[in-house]
Amino acid sequence: MNTHLPVEQYHHLLDKKRAKLTALLAPFNPAELTVFASPTSHFRMRAEFRVWHDKGDLYHIMFDQETKQRYRVDSFPIASELINRMMQTLLPLLKEQEILTRKLFQIDYLSTLSGEIIVSLLYHKQLNDEWQTAAKALKVRLENDGFSVQIIGRASKQKICLEQDYVDEILPVHGKNYVYRQIENSFTQPNAAVNCKMLEWAIDCTRNSQGDLLELYCGNGNFSVALAQNFRKVLATEIAKPSVAAAQFNIAENGVDNLQIIRMSAEEFTQAMNGVREFNRLKGIDLKAYECNTIFVDPPRAGLDPDTVKLVQGYDRILYISCNPHTLCDNLQTLCQTHRIERAALFDQFPYTDHMESGVWLVRK
């Protein structure tokens, strides 16, 4: 089945999201919503497919969310053109080597605007030297077909990288190219074009800022690297080790010299700031040297926990990116007691779905 996109309905569907988010934010008297549209096809830089084995044939499948029925996927117009090209090139090559298809149950793709792609092959078997030899031969064939590709094999408690487990993305933001290392199986923004618009909006909100920036949940430094230009210093926290490693690379690669990353959760950082606990990870970092009067948060779907909301409220300016407008509004019930919304935005990261990514820029009343 080739999944058809209702491209002609795109702007109508986006208008429905605009109306819904405008209604949700209405109690907080926001500024008029700025809406950032997505490309209407080939916008998603990541894709995961189950693999179906059928009498010697092999193909990608997905499951209908409502009926739970599986359907064959030969092309996937939501995914980047690079992923689509790889899907069609990869399967015939896999089928030539039985060691590569036996017990293969899933294929994950991570692509970039820079032309690099990771293919992760997931198995219900342990991978041995024979598999590795076949995977290396596959990589050479794909490179001969013009792909800049990394191949990773995964099985229970096993991960084999032929070379590396990352790709380097290049994002154009306000006329400047930023390099972002993206680690396989770690969080990255799925819609690169809309991510560029999010970064530009965040830079515009924080332009002419005084003092320093604190960022909680910084991931691979996607926002903090781009925002550092607007602040004297930036202090950012992230809990996942691979993301911290990628962020350190991104800081160096982009020539950012005023950004420090600490590996801790938002909850732990709140405890450290409030003097509740001391952390060895903060040795050598003088928190008192930072004059953070702006805070940036991009929390998980659950939103900010009550203690972190209180922490965030202590800052004059708050930049809040949300992947769940309902938990955003829950947090705004408290934040808007002390702050007002100066700017609000809708970022259409996930076209043709009900999912909404939004942003608010709050300033102390």
ABEGO torsion letter per residue (X at the ends): XBBBBBAAAAAAAAAAAAAAAAAAAAAAGBBBBBBBBBBABGABABBBBBBBBBGGBBBBBBBBAAAGBBBBBABBAABBAAAAAAAAAAAAAAAABAAAABGBABBBBBBBAAGBBBBBBBBABBBBAAAAAAAAAAAAAAAAAGBBBBBBBBBBGBBBBAABABBBBBBBBGGBBBBBBBBBGBBBBABAAAAAAAAAAAAAAABGBBEBBBBBGAEAGAAAAAAAAABABBBBBBABAAAAAAAAAAAAAAGBAABBBBBBBAAAAAAAAAGABBBAAABGBBAAABBBABBBBBBBAAEBBAAAAAAAAABABBBBBBABAAAAAAAAAAAAAABBBABBBBBBABBGBABBBBBBBBBBX
